[in-house]
Amino acid sequence: MTYKYSICHPEKENIEYLNKPISGNEVRKIAENYPWIEKLKFSDSLKPESIHYSPSLDFTCIENGKSFCLTANYDKNQNLEFSLWYNRPKKVKVLFGLLGEKEKMVVDDVWGFSLEKSLTYLEHFVNGNHSMIERLYKK
């Protein structure tokens, strides 16, 4: 599988899209080496009206269109934590199920993960182990 990714910079209104295909190994390295804490500190130095995004990396599988995003923030003790956003096709009920189900892209999010745990779920995404990721969103 190959991936592309985007970066949400706190100070930039436009998202940076990097569409050059990368491998699953590169996905993990990019997320591991991203300067999360520095980006959050930089965001703290900005005026609130100048902040457009929390620091985020969104990885999209080119072959199936599924994406997985890590977004950095602080927990209540000012420690680094992440929210995980998963965009994938999901069956949804049409008109409360009266018209059956149809498949559409759905984004779900969960909050409160360490960098290591977030990287573990990113690894599951890259390895195609989507059932492990789905378990996060059934809680």
Buried (B, 14 or more C-beta within 10 A) or exposed (E): BBBBBBBBBBEEEEEEEEEEEBEBEBBBEBBEEBEBBEBBEBBEEEEEEEEBBBBBBBBBBEEEEBBBBBBBBBEEEEEBBBBBBBBBEBEEEEEEEEEEEEEEEEEBEBEEBEBEEBBEBBBBBBEEEBEEBBEBBEE
